[in-house]
């Protein structure tokens, strides 16, 4: 049929069966066409499957539309809406579906023929993934093998899991809801536009270049925004703007509330109202606070404010290199430009912690490694520009020979091009091509700043009375006793060059557990360091010497079990004992012995004079 026709009735018209059928066909076809054009097939309402006993499920009243526009309507009927699953395969998953179905009803006999005065539109249930059962009501329920088709004529309602006994264990809702096919707009301006699930606001050409299933597109000539608000006053917005400090896209809160990004319904990153960012925390206390591990391939900045840094990678700052990690940690006033084969910058002043290095093709390891090789010397007077510096050459023997191959000549100020200008009273901003004198001073126009000492390592410890503190603590263990000449050092120091140099300098007590080996041991004894100086009386010296009892012994921590001779600190007289009676000073013992020996020498001298007098008298009497 090329045209749509409907019956036209008039008075005295003779009607036949075809006329009535055409009347119904017209209205039915128009309704089906309406459904197909405006709606996508699926469940309109209801038709929910629920468990209704061990081996039964119930389907609620409802309506669906199939792809042909036919309406599948299930009316409330407790008997027909309950499906008996007894006899189906055990331990399996079945699919419950519904289809449009017609039944000829109300029979009427004309002679030997049966006619039907009604056609009942009664939906039919189909169980997929099952086996056909005996005595199955084909007009009400049918069991089929295979999966439910998805062609739009079969409405899948649910998947039902049966256990080992054939009982219903779970029911999974599988309904596909019907949807509209309308394309609507608000008029000529097309400010709101809908097309097959896509929505455009301000445009009918929805931007969806990747062909996502659904898209919401908002277009403004200069700017546009999408708001999500709560009744409590929280306003979250997505903005696009042509000129908001430049063209940009923005996501944020317009109200005074934090913005949080979440995954799995858990907060992951938060920007608070002060602009502080928290990762792993919703209450950041700094510009960036991370509760967890941070992994990065590069860090830029001078690092002057960093604390508590640790890392497994190699990080550097920019050219000044105030703090640098590359196999160790460098902290220094300046790092010159020469690099070694590993692209590590070398310098004159620095400190390295927990590192290994190769010196003269020999690998050495240090818990702490320090090196000081001098500061630039700057002098000024009234006849010279106070903003200029003069660089002195290096004194002889001021370089650590063991580091000779580790130090590369830095680029910068040389004897040929000095002086160079620096700020008055400031520190030097360049380095000479030679090492320079280690002890001198820096003078400027406004202040006098003197650098009197250089340290390879400088450590202090203050005891507030609550613990043991150590300025330096060293421990050495050597378990490989099969290698001859193998040595381990808990603390290693070396000092060379002119002047007063100390491989180790300690202001306070020094405790050594083990042997102390030295070519020369000196004890401070200058008058400038002492007070309350009194002469040791011979009585005190004799009493103290009498109280000294030499013994032989071995140290408990001496693994070589060497025998020593000496004294027990707890048993010596108070005059030579330490405050805790745990240590002894050789100088104290020597002083006692010196006093007693001198007294004995005086006594011996007197006795020798008396003997000489007696001998002279004896010789005179003989004559």
GIFENBEL-V589128 format. One record per backbone hydrogen bond with DSSP energy under -0.5 kcal/mol. CO is the residue of the C=O (numbers start at 1). NH is the residue of the N-H. Records with the same first field share a line. If there is no record, write none. Layout:
CO->NH + NH
This chain:
3->5
10->13
13->15
16->19 + 20
17->21
18->22
19->23
20->24
21->25
22->26
23->27
24->28
25->29
26->30
27->31
28->32
29->33
30->34
31->35
32->36
33->37
34->38
35->39
38->181
40->179
42->65
43->178
45->63
48->60
50->58
53->56
54->168
55->85
56->52
57->83
58->50
60->47
61->47
62->74
63->44 + 45
64->72
65->42
66->69
70->66 + 72
71->73
72->64 + 74
73->75 + 123
74->62
77->81
79->82
81->59
83->57 + 85
85->88
92->162
94->160
95->97 + 128
96->157 + 158
97->126
98->155
99->124
101->122
103->120
105->118
106->117
108->115
110->113
113->110 + 115
115->108
118->105
120->103 + 122
121->123
124->99
125->142
126->97 + 128
127->144
128->95
133->136
136->138
137->140 + 141
140->125
142->127
144->130
146->129
152->67
153->100 + 155
154->156
155->98
157->174 + 175
158->96
159->172
160->94 + 162
161->169 + 170
162->92
163->91 + 166
167->163
170->161
171->173
172->159
175->177
176->43
179->40
182->184 + 196
184->194
187->190
191->202
192->186
193->200
194->184
195->198
198->195
199->217
200->193 + 202
201->219
204->206
206->208
208->211
215->199
217->201
222->242
224->240
226->238
228->236
230->233
234->230 + 236
235->254 + 255
236->228
237->252
238->226
239->250
240->224
241->248
243->245
246->244
248->241
250->239
252->237
255->257
259->271
261->268 + 269
263->266
266->263
268->280
269->261
270->272 + 278
271->259
272->275
276->272
277->289
278->270 + 280
279->291
287->277
289->279 + 291
290->292
303->306
313->315
315->325
318->321
320->335
322->332
324->330
325->315
328->326
330->324
338->346
340->343
344->340
348->373
350->371
351->331
352->369
355->366
357->359 + 364
359->362
362->359
364->357
366->355
367->354
369->352
371->350
373->436
376->378
378->443
381->384
385->388
387->422
389->419
390->392
395->398
396->498
399->401
400->403
401->404
403->406 + 407
404->407
406->408
414->418
420->389
423->426
431->413
437->375
438->440
440->451
441->378
442->449
447->444 + 449
449->442
450->452
451->440
462->464
479->481
480->483
482->484
483->486
499->501
506->508
512->514
515->517
520->522
526->529
527->530
532->534
537->541
538->542
539->543
540->544
541->545
542->546
543->547
544->548
545->548
547->549
548->550
551->566
553->564
555->558
557->559
558->561
564->553
566->551
567->569
568->571 + 572
573->576 + 577
574->577
576->585
578->581
583->578
584->586
585->588 + 589
586->590
587->591
588->592
589->593
590->594
591->595
592->596
593->597
594->598
595->599
596->600
597->601
598->602
599->603
600->604
601->605
602->606
603->607
604->608
605->609
606->610
607->611
608->612
609->613
610->614
611->615
612->616
613->617
614->618
615->619
616->620
617->621
618->622
619->623
620->623
